[in-house]
Amino acid sequence: MRVLVVEDQAELADDIADGLRDQGIGADVAYDGPTGIEKALMNSYDVVILDRDLPKVHGDAVCSTLAGSGSAARILMLTAAATVGDRVQGLNLGADDYLGKPFAFEELVARVRSLARRAPAAAPVIVRGDIVFDRARRRVSRAGRPLSLTRKEMGILEELLAADGAVISTEDLLERVWDENADPFTRTVTVTIGRLRRKLGEPDPIDTVTGSGYRLP
């Protein structure tokens, strides 16, 4: 899963992004409306966390622009103004959910995961062969055996399962499971997949496609 945080309070934006990364969610940050629009249209995000009171371009304009662009990203709008009228207006602009400030981070994560599951073709439970991935409960099993995976291992497995047999490159995995600041020359994907393979056990379900990436056939 990959999330864009559009928030002009830099410390809050960075805290949200760091917290999401700790949860195994790739997170990028934009500190104003124009940058938020640019990043959201250039990259593929599952969820955009959007502050309503943004400088330069107001969050309402960002929301309506993204909603009208055909982007598949779900929009979670944040604001200190949390009256019923404010919520209704935000939802009418194209937001998928609304969260008032201040908020509990656990609730933010829960809402982000819920929105991601509502994205097109995002099934709550993915089954491929004898692997079962319960997105809602963040649980994985193989042949009925529960697996204890780190957040990054779980993130990679989720992306491979969601690809439905298609090859995913190392670069795409870095972008989807880590974020835009990940070093493209790092071996972290290779190392994480190695650990994931050991936990999944035999027979190895992950194919390495030389020069292209990885897939679950």
C-alpha positions in Angstrom: 0.0 0.0 0.0 1.2 3.5 -0.8 -0.1 6.7 0.8 0.4 10.4 0.1 0.2 12.8 3.0 -0.7 16.4 2.0 -0.3 18.6 5.1 1.2 22.0 5.4 2.3 21.5 9.1 5.6 19.9 8.3 6.2 18.3 11.7 2.7 16.7 11.7 3.0 15.6 8.1 6.4 13.9 8.8 5.0 12.3 12.0 2.1 10.9 10.1 4.4 9.6 7.3 6.8 8.1 9.8 4.0 6.4 11.7 2.6 4.9 8.5 6.0 3.6 7.5 6.3 1.9 10.9 3.0 0.2 10.0 4.6 -1.1 6.8 2.8 1.4 4.6 4.8 3.4 1.9 4.3 7.1 2.6 5.2 10.2 0.6 4.7 13.8 1.8 3.6 17.1 0.2 3.5 20.3 2.2 1.2 22.3 0.0 -1.6 21.9 -2.5 0.2 22.3 -5.8 2.8 19.7 -4.8 0.1 17.4 -3.5 -1.7 17.5 -6.9 1.5 17.0 -8.8 2.6 13.9 -6.8 -0.9 12.4 -6.7 -1.2 12.7 -10.5 2.3 11.4 -11.2 2.3 8.4 -8.9 -0.1 5.6 -8.0 -1.5 5.9 -4.5 -4.0 3.9 -2.7 -5.0 6.7 -0.3 -4.4 10.4 -0.1 -4.5 11.9 3.4 -5.5 15.5 2.6 -5.5 18.5 5.0 -8.3 20.8 4.1 -6.7 24.1 5.2 -3.7 24.1 2.8 -1.7 27.1 1.5 -1.4 28.1 -2.1 -4.2 25.8 -3.3 -6.9 25.0 -0.8 -7.6 21.4 0.2 -11.1 21.6 -1.3 -9.6 22.5 -4.7 -7.1 19.7 -4.4 -9.9 17.2 -3.5 -12.1 18.2 -6.4 -9.1 18.1 -8.8 -8.1 14.6 -7.8 -11.7 13.4 -7.7 -12.2 14.7 -11.2 -8.9 13.4 -12.6 -9.9 9.7 -12.7 -7.4 8.9 -9.9 -8.2 5.6 -8.1 -6.8 6.9 -4.9 -9.2 7.2 -2.0 -9.2 10.6 -0.2 -9.2 10.9 3.6 -9.7 14.6 4.4 -8.3 16.1 7.7 -9.5 19.3 9.2 -9.9 21.1 12.6 -13.4 22.1 11.4 -15.4 19.0 12.1 -19.0 20.2 12.0 -21.6 18.2 10.2 -21.7 20.9 7.5 -18.0 20.7 7.0 -18.0 16.9 6.7 -20.9 17.0 4.2 -19.1 19.7 2.1 -15.9 17.7 2.1 -17.7 14.5 1.1 -19.6 16.3 -1.7 -16.2 17.5 -3.1 -15.2 13.9 -3.6 -13.6 12.9 -0.3 -14.2 9.3 0.7 -13.8 9.8 4.5 -13.4 12.6 6.9 -11.3 12.8 10.2 -11.3 15.8 12.5 -8.2 17.1 14.2 -6.9 16.2 16.7 -7.1 12.5 16.0 -5.8 9.3 17.4 -3.2 7.8 15.1 -4.6 4.3 15.5 -7.9 5.6 14.1 -6.1 7.2 11.2 -4.3 4.0 10.3 -7.6 2.0 10.6 -9.4 4.5 8.3 -6.5 4.4 5.8 -6.6 0.6 5.7 -10.4 0.6 5.3 -10.2 3.0 2.4 -7.5 1.0 0.7 -9.7 -2.1 0.9 -12.4 -0.1 -0.9 -10.2 0.7 -3.8 -11.1 -1.1 -7.1 -10.3 -4.8 -7.1 -9.0 -4.6 -3.5 -10.5 -7.8 -2.1 -10.6 -8.0 1.7 -9.1 -11.6 1.6 -6.7 -12.7 -1.2 -6.3 -16.5 -1.8 -3.6 -17.8 -4.1 -2.9 -21.5 -4.0 -2.5 -22.4 -0.3 -1.7 -18.8 0.7 -4.4 -16.8 2.4 -3.9 -13.1 3.1 -6.6 -11.4 5.3 -6.2 -7.7 4.6 -8.7 -6.6 7.2 -7.1 -8.5 10.1 -3.5 -8.3 8.7 -3.1 -12.1 9.0 -1.3 -14.5 6.6 -1.4 -18.3 6.5 -0.1 -21.0 4.3 -1.7 -24.4 4.1 -3.5 -23.4 7.3 -0.3 -22.5 9.1 -0.3 -18.9 10.5 2.8 -17.0 9.5 4.5 -14.3 11.6 5.6 -11.7 9.1 7.2 -8.2 9.5 5.3 -5.3 8.1 7.6 -5.0 5.1 7.4 -8.8 4.4 3.6 -8.5 4.6 3.7 -5.5 2.3 5.7 -7.3 -0.3 3.5 -10.4 -0.1 0.4 -8.2 -0.4 1.7 -6.5 -3.6 2.7 -9.8 -5.2 -0.7 -11.4 -4.4 -2.7 -8.4 -5.6 -0.7 -8.5 -8.9 -2.5 -11.8 -9.7 0.5 -13.4 -11.4 1.9 -10.4 -13.0 5.6 -9.5 -12.6 6.4 -6.7 -10.2 9.8 -5.0 -10.4 12.1 -4.2 -7.5 11.6 -0.5 -8.2 7.8 -0.9 -8.0 8.1 -2.8 -4.7 10.3 -0.1 -3.3 7.8 2.6 -4.2 4.7 0.6 -3.0 6.1 -0.8 0.2 8.7 1.8 1.1 8.3 5.3 -0.3 9.8 7.8 -2.8 12.9 8.3 -0.6 13.9 4.7 -0.8 17.4 4.2 -2.3 16.9 2.5 -5.8 20.3 0.9 -5.5 19.6 -0.8 -2.1 19.3 -4.6 -1.7 16.6 -4.2 0.9 13.9 -5.7 -1.4 16.1 -8.7 -2.2 16.9 -9.3 1.5 13.3 -8.9 2.6 12.1 -11.3 -0.1 14.7 -13.8 1.0 13.3 -13.6 4.6 9.8 -13.9 3.2 10.6 -17.0 1.2 12.1 -18.7 4.3 8.9 -18.0 6.3 6.6 -19.2 3.5 8.5 -22.4 3.3 8.7 -25.0 0.6 7.8 -25.2 -2.2 9.0 -21.6 -2.8 5.9 -19.8 -4.2 7.8 -16.7 -5.4 9.4 -16.7 -8.9 12.3 -14.5 -9.7 12.0 -13.2 -13.2 15.6 -12.3 -14.2 15.9 -8.7 -15.3 12.2 -8.0 -14.5 11.3 -8.7 -10.9 9.2 -11.1 -8.9 5.8 -12.8 -9.2 3.5 -15.3 -7.5 2.5 -17.6 -10.5 
